[in-house]
């Protein structure tokens, strides 16, 4: 899948070019500038941070993941990119951040906050480490406000498989506001992002009647039958700031 584990190829053509443009787009949406100090909370393999740091020389990232394996691979990617002075990778739990109060200009969650079992604690910690006027940016999966029973079952099955706890956009906004943030914008990104990149990583032969699975496809879909998109959550964004 590469180093960007998200839905969202925004442009056709070369997949790696599309991912880079996607990451640069999100950096702009997050409000990252050349002098920003950024917390990438749930950084994965640091693809987004690397692309942002390349396009915005001078910005600095603290990139955290709870996975020591991800952190090791991310550190390798950062070193290979020649960005060790711009990006520091740490193993840390985003519910208990190892940073001082009011340290960051931007905190971003790129399809990572939906894995939190304690969003109240998560956003309280985020509020603590952001400077006054600092920006919170979330690009994540959200469930529909109104769901049929079938949709509810499909969402919960996906949550169980990927260890997610998807919430509605309005519930997430309420949690953020309760932590003290002022929400300045929310929107669904429908039509701008999709899960094709993820699905492509699970299939090797798309013209096969049931798809020739990759190892990832076998791991995520152990049962027989074709790989079909889940009832994917709505991909959306929330933008807020600390007053």
N, C-alpha and C positions, 0 to 999 in steps of 0.2 A: 504493500500500500504506500510505500514511501515514508516520508517523515511528517506528513500532515494528515492526521487521522480524523478527518471531518467530512461531512457532506458539503459539496459546494464548488464544483468546477464551473466557473463563471463564463469561460470562453471556450469555443471549440478549438480543435487543432491539437498541438503538442500537449500531452497531459501535464508534463512538468512545467511548461510555460503557463498553463491554466492555473495550476496550483500557486505559482509565484504571484500571479496577478490577483488571485483570490486572497492570499495572505496580505498583500500590499493594500488591497481594498479594505480589509478588516482593520489594518493598522490605522488607516485614515478614519474609519468609522469610530475606532476607539479613541481618537484624538491624540495619538502618539505623534510627537514632534522630535526634532533632532536633539533637543535637550531634555527629553522626558526620562524619568526613572520609572520603570514599569515592572509590575509584578505580574508574571504570567502564571496564573494559578491553575495547575493541572496541565503542564506544558507538553506532555507526551514526549515526542522525540525532537522537539524544538524547531520543527519546520517553520511555523509561523514567526517565531522570534528571530530566526536566522534571516528570513526574507525581509522582515521589518528592519532589522539592524543594517542590512545591506542597503536598503533604499533610504534609510534615514541615519546617516553616519552621525555618531555622537550620542544617540539614545542608548540607554543601559537597561538591561533586563536582569531581574532575579527570576529564574524559571524553576518552579517547584513541581515535583511529582511525588506521589506516595510510593512509587515503584522504583526500587533500586536498580532493576534491570533497565527500565526506561531511562533513568538518570545516567547510567553508564553509557548507553547508546547515544543519548542526547549530547553528552559531553564529547563523545567522539565526533559527532556531527559538527558541533561548535568549533572544536579544534581544527577539523578539516577545512572549515569555512574561514579560518583565521580570525575568529571573533571572540576569542577568550577574554579580551579586555572589555567586551561589550555585554557578554552573556555569562552569567554564573548559574550553574545548574545545581540544585540542592534536592536532597530527599527530605520532604517535609509534608505534614498533614495540613491542608489549608484551613482546617478548623482551629489549629493552634499554630499560628504563624511565628516563626523565629525572627521577627523583625521588630524594630522599635516603633513607637507611636508616630504617626504622621510622617512616614518615610517616603511614600510613593506619590507620583503625579497621576499615574494610571494603574488601575488593577483590571485585568481582563480575564474572563472565563470563556474559553472557546470550546464549546460542547463539553464542559467539565462540571459546571455547577449542578447539573442534573444528576450527578452521582452522589450528591451529598445526602446523608441520612439525617443531618441536623442543620437545615438551612438557617435557622435563627442564629446559631453559633457562627456559621460560615459568614453571614453578612455582618454580624457584629465585629468579627475579626477584620473583615474587609474595611469596615468603617474606621476601625482603630488605626490601621496602617496607612490610610489615605490622608494626604494633606488637606486642609480646608480648601475647598475649590477643586480638589482632585476628582478625577472622573472614573466611574465604574462602567465597564462595558461588558455585556453578556451577549454572546451569540450561542444559542442553545436550542435544544428540542423542547417543544411544549405540546401538551395534549389539548384537544379541542375543549372549548368551554362547555359545549353540549355534546354528549356522546350517546350513541346507541349502545345497547348491551353488547353487541358484537364488537364494536369499536373498543369498548372498555376492556373486553377480554383480550383483544389483540394487543392493545397497549400494555396491559399488565404482563402478557407473555413476553413481549419484547423487553420490558423493564427487567423481568426475571433473568432473561438470557444475557443481557448486557450489563446487569447490575446497576440499573438506572432507577431513578425515582422521579420520572417526569411529572411536571405540574402544569397547570394552566398558566398562561401569560399573566392573567389578573392575579392569581395566587402568588406568583413570583414577585410581581410588582408590590403587592401588599407586604410581603416579607421584607423587601428592600426598604420600603418606606418605614416600616416598623423599626428597622435598624437605625433610622435617622437620616437616610438619604432623601434627596429631592429627585424624583424621576422626571426626566426631561423629554423622554421619547420612548415609544415602544412601537414595533411593527413586525408583521410577519414578512419573511423574505421569500415567500412563495413566488416561484418563477425566476428567482435570482440564483437559488441554490438547489441542488438535488443530491440524491444518494448514489448516482451512477458510478462514481469513483469507487465507492465501497462495494457495490455489487460487482463491478468489474474485477475486483480483487478476489472474488470468490468463484469466478468462472474463467476457464481457459478457452473453451470453445463455445462461442455464443450461438453457433449454428447447429449445435448438437440438440436433438429433441428435448433433452432434459438438462443440457448444459454439462460440460465436463468440469467437474469441480477441482478447485485448487485445494491445498491443505487447509487453508482458512475456511473454505466452503464446507469441507468435510467436518471441521471442528465445530462450526456454528450450526450446521444443519446435519446432525447425525442420522436423521431419518431419511428414507428413500424419497424420491420424487424430485420435481424441479425446484430450483431456487427462485422464489418469487419475492418481490419486495414486501416487507412487513407493512402493516398499517403504520407507516412511518410517522413520527410526530411532526408537528408543524415546526419548521425551522424559523426562528424569529430572533429579535434582538431587543435588549433593554439598555437604555443609556441613562445614567444618573450621575449626580455629583454630591460630594459632601459639602453641605453649607458651611 
